[in-house]
């Protein structure tokens, strides 16, 4: 009998495609797993850890900061064990085509940057990375913590000079004539942006369900990277029918080109440490939390 693994994810998004590929192509089944992704994570993924604590789910998928924060303050033993995204996939749109050449941060000075992504992690990361790059944040007008429907209305109404959005959300806007000013994946380096995590007791389970889950995800990563964009988009299009094939192809192409997806799902220790520096400066953590190595040999 297949071992059941229930996944609770912060959102259904193209950046989490390794999970969908592993399910749709039977990679989980090949590992003797029956994986379902139907456990409600609540508004903005606020129930992810609670679903693990309450044993409603065995695996959570979302930002790495949440399990680290809960573990550090004694709320449970939560272990990030695989990366779903190795870079932040968000996009900053501009109102007109950008000049040729690399983006210069002083182009933001004196301008208004509207954020549709009100999650703690997005602002924390953006602020931390910009500071590390030497950007004077006092010279940029950030508008955040608004609902995405409000920010869309404001943007289309002419409010703000730049607009931070998720990739699939950006595609219709690009089609309307707005330009890509820069992507966070290209300009802000590696970060374990989205990860799979679980309870410590499942890591230690002798039947190795998490090891098998990780192996299926890594196989899916290889398929995403090595398969033609058209094949990847066709498969993912079954789950994201409203997006349209062209939009999915554009996002898949960008993810493959900018390193959002990689062959491996190992969590990079250096990138994790750098991200935890941002969390420390933000006040989310009091100290660095080690990333536990998952032994894959059975």
N, C-alpha and C positions, 0 to 999 in steps of 0.2 A: 504494500500500500504506500502511495506517495505521501511524503511528509508535507503537511500544510504550512505555508508561510503566508501570513496576511501582511500586506504592505499598506502603510498610511503615508500619503505623500502631500506635500504642502500645496501643490497645484498640479493640474495636468498640463504639461508643457513640453515643447519639443526638446528642450535641454535635457529632459529625463528619458530620452529615446532608448537608451540602452536597456532600460527595464521593459519597455514595450516590445522591442525587438526580441529580447530573450523569451518573452511570453508568446509572441505571435509566431516565432520560428521554432518553438518547441525546445529551446535550450534549457529552460527550467525543467521541463518534463524529462529531458535526457539525464538530468542530475537527480531524478527521483523526487522532484518537488512539485507540489500543487500550489502555485502562487496566485493569489488574488489581490486586487488593488482597490478595494471598495470600502475601506475604513475611513470615514469622514474625519478630516484633519482640522475642521473648524475654521473660523475666519482667520485668514492669513497664516494658516498652519499652526495656530496657537494650541491645538490639542495633540500635536505630534508626540511629545514625550508622555503626556497623560495616557495616550493610547497604549504606549509600551508599559507604563506603570500598571495600568488597569488590565493588562494582558488581552487587550482587544486586537493588538497587532504584534507581530514579531520583529518587523523591520520598519523603520521610518526613513523617509527621504526628504531632505531639506537642508537648511544651512547648518554648518558645522558648529556655529557658535552656541546653538541651543543645547545640544548634549554636553558640550564642554562646560557651559555655565551651570547646568543642573548638577553635573557630577562634582564640580568644584565646591558647590555649596551644600553637598551632602544629600541631595534629593534623589539619588539613585546612581547605579553603576551603568553608564551608557557609553558604548564603544563605537566610534566611527570606524568603519572597516573597509570602505571602498568609495572612491570618488566618482560622481556622476558627471561633474563639470570641473575642468581644471583651470578655467578662467571665467570671469564674470561676463556673461554674454550680452549685457545691456548695451543699448545704442543711444547716442546723443544726436538728435536731429537738429538741423539748422533751417532757416527760412529760405536761403538762397545757396547756390553752389559755392563750395569752399574753394579758396585759392589752391593752385597746384602745390604739391609738396606736403611735408608732414604738418600735422596740426600743431599750432603754437598756442600754449595756454594763455598767453596774453590776449588772445582773441576773445576770451571770456570776460576780461576786465571791463567793468562798467555795464555788463549785460545781465539780463535776467535768465536764470536757468530753472526751468520748471521740472519737477520730479513727479512722475506718475507713480513711482514705486515707493510707497510710504513705509515699507518694512524697515525695521531697525537695521538690519544688515546692510541694506543698500546705502543708506545715508552714512552709516558708520564707516563702510569701506571707501566710499567716494571721498569723504572728508579726510580719512586717514591717508589714502594714497595721494591725494592732491597736496596735502601738507608735506609728505615725504618727497614729492617732486619739486618742492619749493614754491608752490603756487600760493599767492597771497589771497586767502579766502575772503578777507574783508573787502576785496575789490570786486567780488562776484555777488550778485543778488540771488540767493537760493529761495525758491518757493516750494515747500514740501508739505507732506501730511494731508494732502487733499485726495479725495476719491478720484479714481481714474476717469470716471465719466465727467467729473468736473474739470479735470485737467485737459481732457480732450476738447471739451467745449471752449475752454479758455484758449487753448492753442489754435484751434481752427478760427477762433474769433480775433486772432492777431495778438494775443497776450504772450509775452516772453520772446526771447531771442533764440533760446535753445530748449530742447525738450528731451528728457531722459525716459526711455521706454524699453519694454521687452522686445526682442527681435520680431516675433510674429505680429505683435501689436504695431510695430513700426512699418510693416510692409504696405498696408493700405495708405498710410500717410506718405510714404515714398512715392506710391503710385499717384498721389494727388499733387506731387511736384516738390515736396520737401526733400532736402538733401541729408545725407549722412555726414555729420560734422566729424565724428570720430566714434570708434567703438572702444568700450572699456577693455575688451579682450586684447586689442592691439596696443593700447597705450598704458595699461596698468598692470601688466605682468601676470604671472601665475598665482593662483589662489585656489584652495580647495573650496570652490564656491558652493557646490551642492554635493552632499555625501549621503551614503546609506549608513545607518547606525542601528544598533540593537542593544539589548540588555546583556550584561556580562555573563549571566548564567547560560545564555544561548551560545555565546562564544565558546564556553567550556563544555557544552553538550557533546558527549562522546560520539553521537551519530553525525556530527559535523554539518548541521543544516546550513549554517552561515558560510562555511567554507564552500559548500556546493552552490549556494546562492551566488557567492562572489565569483566562482568559476564560470557560471552561466552569464553573469554580467560582463565579465572580461571577454568571453566569446562574442557577445553582442557588440562590444566595443570594436573588436577586430572587424566584424561584419560592417559596422557603420563606416569605419575608416577605409576599408579596402574595396567596398562595393561602389559601383557607379552612383552618382548623385540621383540619377533617374530611378534606379532600383530602390534606393533608400526613401526617396520622396513618395514613390508609389506605395510602399508598405506603410509609411507613416500617414499618408493621406487617408487611410481607412479610419484613423482615429481623429483626424483633424480635417474633416470634410468641409467645414465652413471656411477654412483658410484658403483653399484653392491650391492647385498643384504648383503654380508658378511661385507663389509666396513661400511654400514649403521648400521648393528647390533653392530659392535664394537664401533662406535661413540655413539649410543644410550645407550649402556651399560655403557660407561664411563660417559656420561652426568648424567645418573640416579644415578650412584655410587658416583660421586664427588660433587653433589649439584648444578650443572649448572642449572638444572631444579628443581623446588620445587612445592609443592601442591599449595601454595599461589602465587599470583602475586603482593603482596604488596611490595612497595619499602622500603627496610629496612633503617630507618633513620640513625642508627649508621654507617652502611656501606656507606651510601651516604655522611655523614659528613667526614668519613675517606678519601673517594675518592676526596671530595672537598678540603681537606688539600693538596692532591697531586696536584690538579689543581692550588691552590693558590701558592704553591712552584714553580710550572712550569711557572707561570705568566699568566695563561689562565683566571683566575678570580681575582677580587680585594677583594672579601669578600664572605662569605658563602651565598648561596641562599636557602631559605626554600623550602621544598618539600610539596606541597599543598595536604592536605588530601581530597580524593574523597569520598563524602558521598554516600554510596551504597543504603541506604534505599530509596525506591520510595514513 
